[in-house]
């Protein structure tokens, strides 16, 4: 039976060796070799052996023996990698990884332009409003709303009775007196993401005319009887139809990622507005994106806020990407 001193010595050995035992898995990964496969991936392994058509290796990540077909291993790349690491030369795999990450970052930034510090447009956003709430820039998606045509039959009948040759008049209306999205600043920017043209089955060889990218406008709406009027439609006695809207002077700029920025020339007065798509001689699209301007409105739901930069380490060194060993 072990004495008390023997048991005490055994416990002391365990306590001394415990920290080193915890470090072993990490050290084994750092010292692991790269078994590079032909598809460009690799396995971290401390050792391997070829047995016929199979390669048996000890995984440094999972701590067990595993196998892959010998035909999947890129032996020239594996040998080159190990020689470069032993010589201390810059690893080609690490350089390629840096280039790949930089290219992906540039492509991502091109698809999502920055509109404020730490705030970028989403990849799929359709129509976004850049607002300022409590001194913070925010992006809010503007939902699309369907306008309805109110033919004003009573008014048209009265107009016809007074003047039989007068034109009829209809209104393009939206329900409710206020839009769900409200801008708190008087000079908001609107970002519209152009959708890729859908394939159209043509009946002739004539190409389809390309729609202008700056076909979007801002209109001021009137509120009447709990509804908002986008514009008027007038039909003359001889059948000609025209539309009238109160267009807000604005500037359209083309951005990367298929985005269009629409900015009012002057600050907007409090009220109700809509972004409309102009269809040339056909007037406007009845599907609009409505918003309001109200400095005292509550915060918009689901607003995108600037990303907070991560705190730097105490040593004032930026965290480095982990490169292949």
N, C-alpha and C positions, 0 to 999 in steps of 0.2 A: 504494500500500500504506500503511495507516494507521501512523503513527509510534507509538513506545512511549508517548509522552505522550498521544496521542489515545486509545489503548486504555485507559490508566489513567483518563482523564477519563470515558470511557464506563462503566467499571466503577463509578466513584464515583457517577455519576448513578443507576445501577441500585440500588446499596446504599441511597442516600438515599430513593429513591422506593418501595422494596419495602414498608416498613411501611404507607405510605399505600395501596398497591395491595391489601394484605390487608384494610384497613378498608373499602374501597369496597363490597363486598357487604353488610356490616352496615349501612353508612350508607344505602345505597339502600333497604334494607328499612325503616329508620326513617323515611325521607322518602317512602315509598311511599303511594299513595292507596288507598282502599278502593273496589273495584268491587263493590257490594252486589247480590246476586242475590235473586230473589223468594222463594226457599226459606229465606231468612234467613242463608245463608252469604255469604262474600265472597272476593274474590281480591285479593291485594296486587299492585298494578301501578304502575309509574312513569308510564305514559301509556297512552292508548287512543285508538282512532278507530273511528267507525261506518262500515261499508261495506255498504250495503244492509241485508240482514236479518242480518248478522253484526257482532259487535263484536270488533275485533282489539286485544289489549292485550299489553304487555310485562311478563311476570311478574317481580316483584322477588325471588321466592323461587327460581325456576328459571333466570332469566337468559335467557329466550327468548320469542319471540312465540307467543301462543296465541289461540284464538278461542272464542267462545260465541255462541249465538243471541241476537239483540237482544231477543227476547221474554222471555228469562230474566232480563234486567237490570232491577233496580228503580231507575230513574233518579231519582225523587223522593227516595228514601232515600239514594242516593249523593250527590246534590247537598246534601241537608240535612247529611249527615255531614261533608262537606268544608267547608261554611260554619261549622259548629259548631267544627271543629278550627281553622279559620283565626281564629275569634273568641276562641279559648281557653276556651270554655264547657265544662262537664262533658259528656262524651259519653254520650248515651243508651244506646249499645251497651255501654259499660263498666258503667254502672249496672245495666242488665238482666243482664249477665253476673254481676255480684256477687250480685244477687238469686237468680239461677238456681243459682249455686254454694252459696249459703247454704241454699236450699231442699233441694238434694240432700244436703247435709251433715246437715241436721236429719232428713230421711227415713232416711238411713243410720244415724244414731244411734238413731232410734226402733226400727229393726229389729234393732239389735245393742246391747243395753244394756251399759253398763260395769259390770264386776263387781270390778275392782281398778284402781289407777292404771296406765294404759297397756294394759289388758287388757279386751277386749270379746268378747261372745259372737259366734260366727260366724253368718252368715245362715242356713246350713243345718247345724245341729248335732245335732238330735234330742235326745240326752240328754248333758249335759256335767257333769263333776265339777270343782269349784273346790278345788284342792289347794294345799298349801304345802310346797315341797321346797327344803331348804337356804335357808330364809328368803325364798324367792321364790314369789309366787303363780303358779299354772299352771292352765290349763284342759285337761282330758283328756276325750276322748269315750269314753263307756261303750258298748261294743257290746251288741247285744241277743242274748240266749241263750234257747234253747228248752228249757223244762222237760219232763221225761219223767215219766210216771206209773208208779211201781213199785207193783204191786198186792199185794206181800208175801203171795203165795199160801200159803207154808208157815206163816207166822204166822197168817193168817186161818183156815186149816184147823184149826190147833191151837185157836184161840179158839172156833171152831164146835164142836169136839169137847167142849170144857169147858162151853161155854154155847151151846146150839143157837140161841138167840134173840139172840145178840150181833151187833152191827153189824160190817161188814167195814171195814178201814182200808187206805188207800193213801197213798203219799208222792209229792210233787212234787219231783223230784230234778234236780240239775244235775251234769254230769260234772266230774271233777277236784276236788281238795281246795281250790284257791284260784282266785280270779278273776284275769284278766289285768291288770286295773286295780286298783291299790292306793293308797289314800289314806294320806299320811304324817301328816296332822293328825287329831286326834280329833274335830274338829267341822267336817267338810266340808259344803259346800253343793252341792245337786244342782239342775241347771237342766234342765227338760223343755220342749221346744218342741212346742206343740200343732200337730198336722197339720190342715190344712183338711179339713172333712167332705167325703168323696167322694159324688158323686151316686148316689143309690139309686133304682132303678126301683120305684116304689110300686105296689102292687096295689089300693090304695084311696086316697081323698082325705084320709085321716087323716094329719096331719103326724107326722114322726119326732120322738120326744122328744130334747131336747138333752142331751148328756152333761155332767155336772158337770166344771168345769175343775180342781177340786181332788180328782180321783179317784185321784191317785198317792200311794203310801205307801212307806215304807222298812220292810223286814222283816229280822229277824236270822235267819240260817240256821245250822243245825247241821251239823257235818261228821261223817260216819259212813261208815266203810269206803271212804275215798277219794272220797266224793261229798258234795255239799251238799244238804241238805233244805230246800226253800223253805217247805213247809207240808204239812199232812195233809188227806186227804180221807176222810170217814167216811160210809158208806152204811148206813142203818138197815135192819132186816129188812123194813120196810114200804116201802122204796124211797126215803126222804128222804135227800138228800145234803147234807152240810155241809163247809165248809172251815175249817181252823184255821191261823192264822199268828201268829208272834210280831212284832206290829207295834211299831215304834219310835215313841214320841211325837214328833211333828214339827209344824212350822208351814209352811203353804203360802201364798205371796204371788204375786199376779198382776203380771207385768211387761209392758212394751211388747214389740212384735214377736212376740206369741203365746207368750212364755216364762212358765214357772211356776218359782218358786224354792222348793225344799223344804229346810228347815233342821231338823236334830234339836234337840229341846228341851234335851237334855243331851249332853255329850261321849260319843262311841261307844267302847265297849271294843274292843280288838283282836279281830278276827274277820272273818267273812264276812257280807256283806249283799247286799240286792237291792232295786231300785226296782220296784214292782209296780203294775199298773193294776187298780183295784178295779172289778168289773163288777156291783155291786149284789148281788142275790140269787144271781147265778151264780157268785160267788166272785171269783177273780182270773184275769187273763189268764196263760196258761202261758208266754207270751213275756215275759221279764223282762230287766232290765239289772243285771247283777251286778258287785259291786266288793267290795273288802276294805279293812280298816283295819290297817295295819302300819307303825309309825314307822321300822323298819329295812329296809323294802323298797327295792329299787333304783329308779332313776328310771323313770317311765313313758315309754314310747316315744311319739313324735309329739305331745308336749305343746305347747300353745300358751303362749308366754311373753310378758311385757309388751314392748311396742315401746319401743325406746330412742330418746328424743328426739334429733333431729339437733342437732349442735353449732352454736351461734350464731356468726355472723361476728365478727371481732375488733372491729368497730365497734359491736357490741351492737345491731345493727339486724336485725330479722327480714326474711327475703327476701320481697319483694313479688310478687304475681301480675302477670304481664305483661299489660297491658291493650292493647286495640286502639289503634293510633296514629292 
